[in-house]
Amino acid sequence: MDVLDLSRWQFGITTVYHFLFVPLTIGLSVIVAGLQTAWYRTGKQEYLRMTRFWGRLFLINFAMGVVTGIVQEFQFGMNWSDYSRFVGDVFGAPLAMEGLIAFFMESTFLGLWIFGWDKLPKKVHLATIWLAAIGTNISAYFILAANSWMQHPVGYRINNGRAELTDIWAVLTNSTTLVTFPHVIAGGFLVAGAFVLGVSAWFLMRRREVDVFRPAARLAMVVSLVAAVGVSLSGHWQAQIMTEQQPMKMAAAEALWDDESSAGFSLFAIGDVENGRNHVNLQIPYGLSLLATNTLDGKVEGINDIQERYQALYGPGDYRPVVGLAYWSFRLMIGFGMLSALLALAGLWLTRRGRLPAGKWAYRLAMLGIGLPFVANSLGWIFTEMGRQPWTVFGLMRTAAAVSPGADVPSVAITLVGFTLVYAVLAVIEVRLLLKFIKRGAQEELEPEAPVPALSY
């Protein structure tokens, strides 16, 4: 491997690891805020216990997300300095706004929520968790605005070999951002729903605190189903924007080699990348044209034809991503997301009218189901970033030109191994902390004004 390959592996590993925490933080913050609102409005102790229980798990996850996110920023300077020089004027603006506005907002109000249980009026204290949750989602918007500029650059000019910001509003209202944000937020709620359902299932299987965890499980299943609908609708919209802006990514996602009208959606394909054709391709008729163009007879561009057009536009080179990776990550992302939704739907049926499943298989499936949307989210981002290759900034900067010229193989290899080992240790810490506080349960029957020592872990 050369410096470019090692740098890509390092950024990929740290980014995928970091994003394991992000969607859970996004979804769980709102769920906790909603539960505290229910307690504020009804005064029921069950809602208070749920707020405290899920709030502790949210805090653990939030802290780990902050720690793992810091490393990414250093990599821009260490391994991708030419990229930073080229895009810094544009890319830095939404990132600075995220830090100065969103992160300070969520961290400040989260601190007030942690330490304000016995010090702030109930209504003010409730407002702090909502403001923290809103800050978390605003943070996601700014980050996605920066990433969307890499997918579809807008609001800039090239001056002396650098991209310079000319219109911050264009960057923040990029059409790619507007379709990506609801998709990511809905994905976050799908993750949070599966997490709450799986943890609740562990208690329900043991018939522990049923008064708390049965309502939590039902809430989680409703959240999961609504989120699944949101993911599907926003994903459809996103596919149309992707077809327009990055047709090669969509073509690779479907292993579509030549321009085709009334194109089918591929379910399973065995292809020949070298010769640009499929040996086997099981399809849903008209499915791809409907997904990409909203019409049954719409034309979708193919890999071979796009490659010819890109060579004429950008010069000689291979503009195809890793087709097999794009194809299967896209399929598995959809598949794991659908399985998560089906699990929630089945759970609602099994727990209807006050029932609980008698056998343990349903609870075990719910616990295993925690991982489904996590994997789907990770595969979605792998597809998004790998499908853009060979570009770092689509149409402007190739990935090979973005790597630091002074980086060498030994230094990047050492830091790659080091980060991977550190992150493995952090994973152990995260899991042990979560298990520790999950096993405690929501036993504490706390008075509204009582302090919460369990939160000060």
N, C-alpha and C positions, 0 to 999 in steps of 0.2 A: 504493500500500500504506500502511496505517496502522501504528501502533506494535505492535499485536497481531500482525499478519501478519509484520512484520519480525522480531519477537522469536521467533515460532514458527519461522520459517525459520532464524534463527541457532542456536537450540537444536537444531533438527533436523539441520542440517549438522554441527555439532560433535559431536553424539551419534552419528550414523551413522558419522562418521569415526573417533571413538574406539572404537566397537564393532568396527571392522575388526581391531583388535589384540587385543581381549579374548578371543574364542573361540580364537584361535591360541595365546595364552598359556596358557589353561586346558588345552587338549589337549596341547600340546607339553611343558608342564612334567611331566606324568605320563609321557609317552613317554621323555623324557630320563632321568627317575628309573628307569623300567623298564630302559632300556638300561644304565645304570650298575649296576643290580642284577644284570643278566646278566653284566657284566664281573666284578663282585665274586664271583659264584658260580662262574664258569667260568675266569676269568683270561685269556680270549681277547682278543687285541689288537684284533680287529675290533670288538668291543663297546666297547672304550675309544675307538677312533677315532670310532665313531658317536656316542658320548656327547659327545665334545669338539665334533664337527662340529655336531650339532643343538643342543647347549648354547649355542654362540656365537650361532646364529640366534635361539634362544629369548631370550637376553639382549638382543639388539638390539630385538626386538619388545616385550619387557617394558618396556624403558626408554621406548620411544615411547608405549606405552600409558599410562604414568604421566604423561608430559608432557601428553598430550592430555586426560587425565581431569581435571586440575586446573582447566582452563578452565570446565568445567561447573558446578563449585561456585560460582564467581564470578557466573555468570549468574543463579543463584537470588536473589542480592542485587541485581544490576544491573537485570535485566529482569523479574523475577518476585517482587518484594518482597511484594506482597499475598499471593501464594501462600506465601511463606516465613513470613509472620506467621500465616497460618491453620494451616499444618501443621507448623510448626517443632518444636513440642513432641513430636509423634509421629514425623515424618519424620527428625528429627535423631538420634533414639535409635539406630536400626539403622546410620545412617551413622557415628555416633561409634564404635559397636562395631566397624564395619568398619575404621576408621582405627586405633583403639587396640589391637585384637586381631589382626585378619587381616592388615592391611597391614604392621604392625610385624613380625609373624611371618614373612611371606613375604620382606620386604626384609632382615631380619636374617639369616635362614638362607640366603638367596640370596647375601648378602655372604660368609658363611662358606664357602659352596660355591665361590664364585669364587676366593677367596684361600687356601683351605684344602687345595688339592690336595697340596702337599708339606709340610704342617704338621700335618694332622689324621690320626689313624688311619683306615684305610679304612672301617671300619664306621661311625665317627662322621661321616666325610665323606659317606658314602652317606645317612645319616640326615638331613643338612642339606638335600639336594635333595628328599627326600621331604617334609620339613616345609615347605619352600618351596612345593612343589606342593599340599600340603594347605591351606596358608595361602591360596594363590590361589583354591582352590575355596570355602573358607570366606568369603573376600572376596566372591565372586560371590553367595553365599547372602544375606549381609547387604544387598547392593545390591538383590537381587531382592525381599527382604522389604520394603524401602522402596518399590520400584516397585509391588509387589503391593498395598500398602495404598492406593495411588492407584486401582487397579483394583477393589478390594473392601475398603473401610474396616472395620476391626474394632478392638476394644480401645481405644475412645476415648469421650469425651463432648464435647459442645459447651458451652463456658462463655465468656460475653462475646464471642461471635462467633469463637471460636478452638477448634480441635480440641485437646483435651488427652488425653495418654496415661493410660489407666487400667489397662492390662494388656499389658506388653511380651511376655509369653509368647503371648498371642493374636496379636500382630503377627508374631512369629517363626514361629508355627505356622499362619499363615493358609492356608486351603485353596488359595488361588491360588498362594502361594509353593511349597507342597508339590508342585504339578503343574508349575510353571514351572521350578523348579530342575533337575530331571532332564532336561527338554527342552532347556534352555540348555547344560547340561554335555554332553549327547549331541551337540548341535550343535557344541560346541567340539571334540570329538573328531573329528567329521566334517570340520571345517576342517583340523585338524592332520593327519589322515590324507591328505587331498588335497594338502596342502602337502608333506609328506614324499614322497608318491608322485610328485608333479610334479618336485620337485628331483632325486629319485633317477633319474627317467626321463631327465633332461638328461645325467647321467653315463653311464647305461646305453646311450643312443643313441650315445655316443662311445666305448663300451666302456672307460671309465675306472673304475678301482677297483671292478670288478664284485663282488669279494669282500665289499665293504662295502655297496654300494648295491643289490644284488639282495636281500639279506636285509631291508634297510631298506624297499624297495618292497613286498615281500611282507608285512612287518609292517604297513605303512601301509594296504594293501588290506584286511587282516583287521580292523584298527581301524576303517576306514571302514564296512565291512559291519556290524560289531557296533553302531557308532554309529548307522547308518541304521535298524537295528531299534529301537534305543532312542529315536530321534527319533520314529519312527512310533507306537510304543506310548504314549510320554508325550504326544505330540501328540493322540492319540485321547482320552486321559484329560483333557487340557487343554481339548479342544473341548467335552466334557460339562460341565466346570465353567464354561466361558465361556457356554454355552447357558443355564445356570442363573443366573449372576450378571450377565452382560451380553448379554441376548438380542438387542439391537439390533446388536451387533458380529457375532454369528454370522449374523443375517439379512442384513446387508450383505455379509458374506463370500460368501454364496450367492445374492445378488440375489433373495432370497425376499420377495415383497411382501406376501403374505397368509398368515395362519395355515394350516398344512397338516399333515395326518397322512400317513404313508407318503411323506414328502417325498424327492425325488430329489436326488442330488449333482450340481450343475451343472458341466459341463465347458466350456461356451462359451455365453455369453449376450449379447444385444444388448438393452439396456433403455431405457425411457423414464422417467427419474427424475422429471420433472415430474408425470406422470400415474400414477406408481407401478405400472408393469407392464413385462413383457418382450415384445419382439417375437419374439425367437428365444431358445430355451433348450434346449440339448442336454444331457441328463441321464443319469446312471446310476440306474435305478429303485431306490427305497428307500435310496439311499446316504446321504443327509443324515440321515434318521431314525436309521439305524444308527450314524452317526458321533456324533450329538448325544445320543441317548437309549439306545443299545445295543439297540434294538428296531426291527423292520421297519415297525411301524405307529405309532411314536411321533409325537407332535405337536410341531412346531417353529413358534415364533411368527414372524410376518412383519413387515416394516418398517412397513406402513401401520397394522396393528393395534397394534403397539408404540408408534408415534407417538401414536395416540389415547390409549392408556393413560398414556403419559408426560406428555402435556398435562394429563390429569386429575390426575396425581400431583404434577407439578412446576410446573405453570402453563404459560401460552402460550409457544411457541417451537418451533424446528425441532431435533429431537433425533436427526436422521439424520446419520451421518458422510458423508464423500464416498464414495458407494456404489461408483463405478467404481474408485477407488483401493483400497478395501478388497477388492473382488472380485478384481481382477487381482493385487494383491500377495499375497493368499492363494494363488491358483492358481500363480503363478510361484514362490513359496516352495516349494511342494510339488514342482513340476516340476523345479526346479534341484536340490533335494535328492535326488530319485529318479534324476536323471541321474548325480549323483556316485556313488550306490550302484551303479548299473549299470556305470559305468566301472571301479569297483573289482572287481566280479564278473567282468567281462570280462578284467581284468588278471590275476586269479588263474588263470583258465583258460589264458591265453596264456603264463604263466610256470610252469605246472605241471611237476613232475618235472625241475627244473633248466633248463628252457628259457628262451630269451629271444626275443622277436619279431625276425624278420630285417629287416622293413621299418621305416621311420622313422615311419609314420603312427601307430602305437600310442603311441610315445613322445611325439609331438607332441600327441596327444589328451590324454595324461596331464598334460602341461605346461599345456595350455589348461584342463584340468579343475581346476586350482588355484583358479580364480575361482568355480567353481560353488557350493560351500557358503558362500563369503564373501557372494555375492549373495543366497543363500537366507536366511542369517542376517540380513542387513540388511533384506530384504523382510519377514521375520518381525517385526522390531521396528517397522518402519514400519506394518505392519498392526496390531500391538498398540497402538501409541500413537494412530495416526490413527483406528482403529476405536472408540476410547473417546470421541472428540469427540462433542458439544461440552463434555465434562467434562474438567477437570484431575484432580479427585478425584471419582470416579463417584458421582453422587447428592448430593454435598455442595457442590462448587465448580465453576462453569463456567470454562472457559478465559478467557473475556473478562473475568472478575472477578479473574483471577490476576496480570495484568500490572502492572508498576510504574506508579503514577499519575504519577510525575515524569519518566518516560522520554519522550523526544521522537524524532520521525522521523529528524532528521539524526544524532543520536548513535548510535542503534541501527543506522542504515544504515552509518555509518562503521565501527563495530565489526564488523558483519556482513562487510563487504568486507575489513576487516583480518584477521579470523580466517580467512576463506576463503583469502586470499593466504598467510598464515603456514602454514596447514595444507597448502597446495599445496607450499610449500618443504619442509616436514617430510616430505611424501610422497616428494619427490625424494631427500631424505637417507636415508630408510628404504630405498628401493629400491636406491640406490647402495651402501649398507652391506651389505645382504643379498647383492647380486650380487658384491660384493668378496669376501665370506667364502665364498660358495658356490663361486666359481671357484677358490679356494684348494684346495678339496677336503678330504679327510680323510687326506692323505698322511703326516702326522706319525706315525711309529711311536714313541709315547712310552712310556717306562718308567713304571710305576705311581707311582713316587715323584718323577718329574721335574716341575719347575715348568711352568706353562702360560702362556707369555707371550702367546699368541694370544688368550686370554680377556680380557686386560687391554687391550681395544681402547679 
